[in-house]
Amino acid sequence: MGAAPASVFKIPSIPTFATVEEERRHRKERLAAAFRLFAKFGFDEGVAGHITARDPERPDHFWVNPFGVYFRHVRVSDLILVNKNGEVVEGGHPVNTAAFAIHSSIHHARADVIAAAHSHSLYGKAWASLGRLLDPITQDACAFFEDHVVFDDFTGVVYETSEGERIAKALSNHKAAILRNHGLLTVGHTVDEAAWWFITMDRSCHAQLLAEAAGQPVLINRECALATRQQVGTHETGWFQFQPLWEMITREQPDLLD
């Protein structure tokens, strides 16, 4: 027998929803899964780090992890809803002030951004200390080629929305920012996409640190890097890359859906 026609294979695509309730539940489930994955990959650093998801009914509100709860323990029911003034309107925990300062500005500046992710991952913050963009030295790193920035205005812990506004301005319409001396920040049209960009960006930082420790990496030329970005750096691709991780983490840790 020959191979089955391509048309018989079902390729997943970004879902749509009949109601805002369904969409809210979906975003919260993916958000809780993203925190479990961040814990699994070692992206936790005490109480630092946050991922947000815009509420589908109240676009000036976002869901975020409860301050002081370990990523590995976050469930859907633990997520808190924060309004544009930084007030917790649903949930029983406080919000991380830095999460509000950074994410509220990004969500306000970028109507297309559904989710944003920031954490103090080891390789991300190591690379951030160099104050450099990632180079196109691997296929995966090409997802960020000419689509990320360096924010070089570190002033300590981000408590003021004014600094969040500067970060949002520097990010502009890009998918990611390297916050110098701080860490990585990624955004997406879905929670899945934002989380995947963070995961693969941290790995790209790791790869470049290893490569430069061993020698001088060979750069992919600009034309090829841009073509590769069109293959591995689209919104749809970012979403799709997250799906195997979703399947893995929900089978391994189904309590995240509680």
C-alpha positions, 0 to 999 in steps of 0.5 A: 500500500502507498502512503495515505493522501495528505488530505486525510491527516488532521493538522491542528490549528489555532482554535476558535470559540463559540463563547467568551466563557469557552475562550477564557477557560482555554486561555487559563488552561494554557496559562496554567500549563505554561507555568508547569512547563516553566517549572519543569524547564527550570525557569523559576527563580524564587517568586520572580517571573510571570506569564499573562493572558488577556481576558477575552471579555475584558481586554483591559484585564489579564490573568496572571500567576498568584504572587508567591506560588511556585510555578509547579503548583499553579492550577487554573483555579489559582490564577488571578484576574487583574484590572488596568489599575493593578487591582485583583478582581478575581482570585485570593492572592496578591499580584506581583507588582513587577508583573503589573508594571511590565505586562499592563503596559505591554497589553495596553500598547499592543492590542494584538498581544494576547499573552506575554511571558517573562522569567529569570531563566538561567541562560536568558539572564546570562545572555541578557548580561551581555546586552546583545541581540541573538545572532542567527547561528541556528535554525531555531534562533532565526525565529528571532532574526530582526524580530527582537530587541535589547532593552538597555535601561536597567534600573532595578526591580520594575515597580513603576509602570513608567518603566513598563511603558519604556519596555513596551516602547522598545519592544515595539511590534517585535515578538521578544525583548532581551532585558539587559541584566534582567532576562527575556520577555516574549509575546504572542497572539496566543498563550501557546505562542508566547510561552513557546517563544520564551522556551525556544529563546532561552534555549537559543541563548544557551546554544549561543553561549555554548557555541561562543565558549567553544569558538566563533559561530558561523552566521546564517546569511541575512537572506536565508535567516529571513526565509527561515524566520518565515518558516519557524517564526510565524504566529501559527508556528509558535502556537503549533510548536507548543502543542506537544508540550501541552500534551506532555504536561497535561498527561504528566500533571493533570491536576493543573486543570483543576 
